[in-house]
């Protein structure tokens, strides 16, 4: 499974810089808050988690 740590870190930085909560992000993507938190921290590394990370990066245009 590809490593998503750099992407996860960039998402977390983006959330902090833009005062967006993990809960808000989870609601936006229709994902349970705990699952979103697990995806962003790397506690849960699944194909679905990877898709969510890539989708967030694409949607928010994070570079």
PyMOL commands that place a pseudoatom at each C-alpha (Angstrom):
pseudoatom trace, name=CA, resn=UNK, resi=1, chain=A, elem=C, hetatm=0, pos=[0.000, 0.000, 0.000]
pseudoatom trace, name=CA, resn=UNK, resi=2, chain=A, elem=C, hetatm=0, pos=[1.464, 3.417, -0.892]
pseudoatom trace, name=CA, resn=UNK, resi=3, chain=A, elem=C, hetatm=0, pos=[2.728, 5.650, 1.894]
pseudoatom trace, name=CA, resn=UNK, resi=4, chain=A, elem=C, hetatm=0, pos=[0.366, 8.538, 2.596]
pseudoatom trace, name=CA, resn=UNK, resi=5, chain=A, elem=C, hetatm=0, pos=[2.222, 10.224, 5.463]
pseudoatom trace, name=CA, resn=UNK, resi=6, chain=A, elem=C, hetatm=0, pos=[3.299, 13.319, 3.478]
pseudoatom trace, name=CA, resn=UNK, resi=7, chain=A, elem=C, hetatm=0, pos=[-0.257, 13.820, 2.231]
pseudoatom trace, name=CA, resn=UNK, resi=8, chain=A, elem=C, hetatm=0, pos=[-1.753, 13.319, 5.677]
pseudoatom trace, name=CA, resn=UNK, resi=9, chain=A, elem=C, hetatm=0, pos=[0.674, 15.844, 7.151]
pseudoatom trace, name=CA, resn=UNK, resi=10, chain=A, elem=C, hetatm=0, pos=[-0.192, 18.410, 4.480]
pseudoatom trace, name=CA, resn=UNK, resi=11, chain=A, elem=C, hetatm=0, pos=[-3.909, 17.935, 5.126]
pseudoatom trace, name=CA, resn=UNK, resi=12, chain=A, elem=C, hetatm=0, pos=[-3.391, 18.432, 8.868]
pseudoatom trace, name=CA, resn=UNK, resi=13, chain=A, elem=C, hetatm=0, pos=[-1.369, 21.614, 8.202]
pseudoatom trace, name=CA, resn=UNK, resi=14, chain=A, elem=C, hetatm=0, pos=[-4.106, 22.874, 5.871]
pseudoatom trace, name=CA, resn=UNK, resi=15, chain=A, elem=C, hetatm=0, pos=[-6.796, 22.211, 8.469]
pseudoatom trace, name=CA, resn=UNK, resi=16, chain=A, elem=C, hetatm=0, pos=[-4.826, 24.045, 11.141]
pseudoatom trace, name=CA, resn=UNK, resi=17, chain=A, elem=C, hetatm=0, pos=[-3.999, 27.021, 8.914]
pseudoatom trace, name=CA, resn=UNK, resi=18, chain=A, elem=C, hetatm=0, pos=[-7.631, 27.373, 7.832]
pseudoatom trace, name=CA, resn=UNK, resi=19, chain=A, elem=C, hetatm=0, pos=[-9.203, 26.646, 11.231]
pseudoatom trace, name=CA, resn=UNK, resi=20, chain=A, elem=C, hetatm=0, pos=[-11.073, 23.579, 9.955]
pseudoatom trace, name=CA, resn=UNK, resi=21, chain=A, elem=C, hetatm=0, pos=[-11.873, 20.785, 12.382]
pseudoatom trace, name=CA, resn=UNK, resi=22, chain=A, elem=C, hetatm=0, pos=[-11.527, 17.092, 11.663]
pseudoatom trace, name=CA, resn=UNK, resi=23, chain=A, elem=C, hetatm=0, pos=[-15.221, 16.824, 12.552]
pseudoatom trace, name=CA, resn=UNK, resi=24, chain=A, elem=C, hetatm=0, pos=[-16.162, 19.347, 9.859]
pseudoatom trace, name=CA, resn=UNK, resi=25, chain=A, elem=C, hetatm=0, pos=[-14.040, 17.510, 7.324]
pseudoatom trace, name=CA, resn=UNK, resi=26, chain=A, elem=C, hetatm=0, pos=[-15.639, 14.196, 8.300]
pseudoatom trace, name=CA, resn=UNK, resi=27, chain=A, elem=C, hetatm=0, pos=[-19.144, 15.645, 7.917]
pseudoatom trace, name=CA, resn=UNK, resi=28, chain=A, elem=C, hetatm=0, pos=[-18.238, 17.103, 4.523]
pseudoatom trace, name=CA, resn=UNK, resi=29, chain=A, elem=C, hetatm=0, pos=[-17.099, 13.702, 3.257]
pseudoatom trace, name=CA, resn=UNK, resi=30, chain=A, elem=C, hetatm=0, pos=[-19.818, 11.685, 4.983]
pseudoatom trace, name=CA, resn=UNK, resi=31, chain=A, elem=C, hetatm=0, pos=[-17.336, 9.774, 7.109]
pseudoatom trace, name=CA, resn=UNK, resi=32, chain=A, elem=C, hetatm=0, pos=[-17.443, 9.043, 10.828]
pseudoatom trace, name=CA, resn=UNK, resi=33, chain=A, elem=C, hetatm=0, pos=[-15.273, 11.464, 12.801]
pseudoatom trace, name=CA, resn=UNK, resi=34, chain=A, elem=C, hetatm=0, pos=[-13.260, 8.606, 14.311]
pseudoatom trace, name=CA, resn=UNK, resi=35, chain=A, elem=C, hetatm=0, pos=[-12.593, 7.088, 10.883]
pseudoatom trace, name=CA, resn=UNK, resi=36, chain=A, elem=C, hetatm=0, pos=[-11.462, 10.455, 9.515]
pseudoatom trace, name=CA, resn=UNK, resi=37, chain=A, elem=C, hetatm=0, pos=[-9.202, 10.942, 12.514]
pseudoatom trace, name=CA, resn=UNK, resi=38, chain=A, elem=C, hetatm=0, pos=[-7.774, 7.435, 12.052]
pseudoatom trace, name=CA, resn=UNK, resi=39, chain=A, elem=C, hetatm=0, pos=[-7.145, 8.068, 8.346]
pseudoatom trace, name=CA, resn=UNK, resi=40, chain=A, elem=C, hetatm=0, pos=[-5.398, 11.394, 9.038]
pseudoatom trace, name=CA, resn=UNK, resi=41, chain=A, elem=C, hetatm=0, pos=[-3.197, 10.031, 11.828]
pseudoatom trace, name=CA, resn=UNK, resi=42, chain=A, elem=C, hetatm=0, pos=[-2.322, 6.831, 9.978]
pseudoatom trace, name=CA, resn=UNK, resi=43, chain=A, elem=C, hetatm=0, pos=[-3.875, 4.548, 12.595]
pseudoatom trace, name=CA, resn=UNK, resi=44, chain=A, elem=C, hetatm=0, pos=[-6.102, 3.120, 9.874]
pseudoatom trace, name=CA, resn=UNK, resi=45, chain=A, elem=C, hetatm=0, pos=[-4.345, 2.483, 6.569]
pseudoatom trace, name=CA, resn=UNK, resi=46, chain=A, elem=C, hetatm=0, pos=[-6.839, 0.918, 4.215]
pseudoatom trace, name=CA, resn=UNK, resi=47, chain=A, elem=C, hetatm=0, pos=[-7.542, 1.356, 0.514]
pseudoatom trace, name=CA, resn=UNK, resi=48, chain=A, elem=C, hetatm=0, pos=[-10.615, 3.398, 1.492]
pseudoatom trace, name=CA, resn=UNK, resi=49, chain=A, elem=C, hetatm=0, pos=[-8.469, 5.588, 3.744]
pseudoatom trace, name=CA, resn=UNK, resi=50, chain=A, elem=C, hetatm=0, pos=[-6.009, 6.171, 0.919]
pseudoatom trace, name=CA, resn=UNK, resi=51, chain=A, elem=C, hetatm=0, pos=[-8.843, 7.136, -1.428]
pseudoatom trace, name=CA, resn=UNK, resi=52, chain=A, elem=C, hetatm=0, pos=[-10.206, 9.590, 1.139]
pseudoatom trace, name=CA, resn=UNK, resi=53, chain=A, elem=C, hetatm=0, pos=[-6.751, 11.166, 1.656]
pseudoatom trace, name=CA, resn=UNK, resi=54, chain=A, elem=C, hetatm=0, pos=[-6.233, 11.536, -2.111]
pseudoatom trace, name=CA, resn=UNK, resi=55, chain=A, elem=C, hetatm=0, pos=[-9.750, 12.946, -2.583]
pseudoatom trace, name=CA, resn=UNK, resi=56, chain=A, elem=C, hetatm=0, pos=[-9.215, 15.566, 0.140]
pseudoatom trace, name=CA, resn=UNK, resi=57, chain=A, elem=C, hetatm=0, pos=[-5.870, 16.590, -1.361]
pseudoatom trace, name=CA, resn=UNK, resi=58, chain=A, elem=C, hetatm=0, pos=[-7.475, 16.912, -4.786]
pseudoatom trace, name=CA, resn=UNK, resi=59, chain=A, elem=C, hetatm=0, pos=[-10.615, 18.719, -3.589]
pseudoatom trace, name=CA, resn=UNK, resi=60, chain=A, elem=C, hetatm=0, pos=[-8.738, 21.227, -1.421]
pseudoatom trace, name=CA, resn=UNK, resi=61, chain=A, elem=C, hetatm=0, pos=[-5.967, 21.599, -4.033]
pseudoatom trace, name=CA, resn=UNK, resi=62, chain=A, elem=C, hetatm=0, pos=[-3.287, 20.902, -1.471]
pseudoatom trace, name=CA, resn=UNK, resi=63, chain=A, elem=C, hetatm=0, pos=[0.215, 20.862, -2.956]
for i in range(1, 63): cmd.bond("trace and resi %d" % i, "trace and resi %d" % (i + 1))
show_as sticks, trace
zoom trace
